[in-house]
Amino acid sequence: MDFSTLCIHGSDKKYDTTGAVSVPIFQSATFAHPGVGLSTGFDYTRSQNPTREYLEQTVAKLEGGFDAIAFSSGMAAVTTLMELFSPGDHIIATDDIYGGSHRLFRHVSGKNGLTFDFVDTSDINNIRERIKPETRAVFIETPTNPMMHVTDISAVAGLCRANNLMLIVDNTFLTPYFQKPLLLGADVVLHSGTKYLGGHNDTLAGFLVVSGEDLSERLRFLSKTTGACLSPFDSWLMIRGIKTLAVRLDRQQQTAFRIAQWLKKQHRIKAVHYPGLPDHPGYEISKKQTSGFGAMLSFETDCSETARRVLENLSVIQYAESLGGVESLITYPMLQTHADIPAVEREARGIGECLLRLSVGLESADDLIDDLDKALNGGNADV
Ligand SMILES: Cc1ncc(COP(=O)(O)O)c(C=O)c1O
């Protein structure tokens, strides 16, 4: 079945006898048992709920996974995932990951006895050099947030296999529509479903998608035990959002490409980071491992005053955290998503006072470019 069809008919299960076309929201915390020792398959919503099960089966199919588990946010998903590890375990992570994951690893997982090395995983040698006897996993994000560095997933999967390490890929930016890490050899895919999967900037959600039964059982045990499950109503909002994933992403990507090309011609813009531009260092790997470049980009202005002027003068594009929704959003990573990363480290990675990150939504490309032009050039673009 084609991806677009799976987005709409992702699970074969029917929980309803009325013919309802939309999956019902089973807003029930608990389920009555038909007899002693018997179950309908559902006992208590923290363990499983029909609406959430339908969503999970859909996401598992989209990623080509064995199973998917839905959480109340992306951070709830990654926090639960960290419970697979024990004190003394070592994890190698991409240095330019989402600031919240970085904060969790440093301040919470670190306190629990896990140790981390943060490296530029776009160069596989940086991973190879850090592997030690205590290393258990490699955690990558590709493209990264916000610098858009690209890591070769199959190459890293090969290295992980050879060293018996779990490969975890945060696939939030590209979604399974453009990139399927499990088919490239990853063991676990992580999503902030809050972003493209939900797609409407209205619901928090997270997912862990796994390649096999063993990981599925261990993570389902952790999910029902720690309890950060997705509610029935939010599961339904996710199901609804996913129905339009493919069409949204096609259009958002087209617009992002136009904006990236336009930004490149502006004299107040010093750099544009978008893997779909042929001069991006990750362009060739992206072409090999993805079917699209996505709709996220970041760019550097000539000075911090320009960056601030852009943020304060946009009117269609909103200055707000998050990404992946129908509304275009712009962020100032230095002050928002990456504020908790020590300044020296952050600046060494290029996340300084001139860097802005843009999540391109579904508004018309002309309106978005016009908005950027007014904020950047006062409407007097020099091209
Ligand atoms: C790449 C990435 N991973 C994980 C997360 C965390 O997800 P959530 O905000 O749904 O907890 C985010 C949030 O911005 C993200 O951008």
The ligand as an SDF file (V2000), in Angstrom:
LIG
                    3D

 16 16  0  0  0  0  0  0  0  0999 V2000
   13.8730   17.0390   17.1400 C   0  0  0  0  0  0  0  0  0  0  0  0
   13.0400   17.0430   18.3860 C   0  0  0  0  0  0  0  0  0  0  0  0
   13.0100   15.9500   19.1640 N   0  0  0  0  0  0  0  0  0  0  0  0
   12.2750   15.9080   20.2990 C   0  0  0  0  0  0  0  0  0  0  0  0
   11.5460   17.0050   20.7210 C   0  0  0  0  0  0  0  0  0  0  0  0
   10.7340   16.9380   21.9910 C   0  0  0  0  0  0  0  0  0  0  0  0
    9.3840   16.8090   21.6920 O   0  0  0  0  0  0  0  0  0  0  0  0
    8.1480   17.4170   22.5580 P   0  0  0  0  0  0  0  0  0  0  0  0
    8.2550   18.8990   22.4740 O   0  0  0  0  0  0  0  0  0  0  0  0
    6.9670   16.8390   21.8610 O   0  0  0  0  0  0  0  0  0  0  0  0
    8.3230   16.9200   23.9470 O   0  0  0  0  0  0  0  0  0  0  0  0
   11.5390   18.1580   19.9400 C   0  0  0  0  0  0  0  0  0  0  0  0
   10.7700   19.3430   20.3630 C   0  0  0  0  0  0  0  0  0  0  0  0
   10.9260   20.4180   19.8480 O   0  0  0  0  0  0  0  0  0  0  0  0
   12.3200   18.1750   18.7470 C   0  0  0  0  0  0  0  0  0  0  0  0
   12.3590   19.2680   17.9630 O   0  0  0  0  0  0  0  0  0  0  0  0
  1  2  1  0
  2  3  1  0
  2 15  2  0
  3  4  2  0
  4  5  1  0
  5  6  1  0
  5 12  2  0
  6  7  1  0
  7  8  1  0
  8  9  2  0
  8 10  1  0
  8 11  1  0
 12 13  1  0
 12 15  1  0
 13 14  2  0
 15 16  1  0
M  END
$$$$
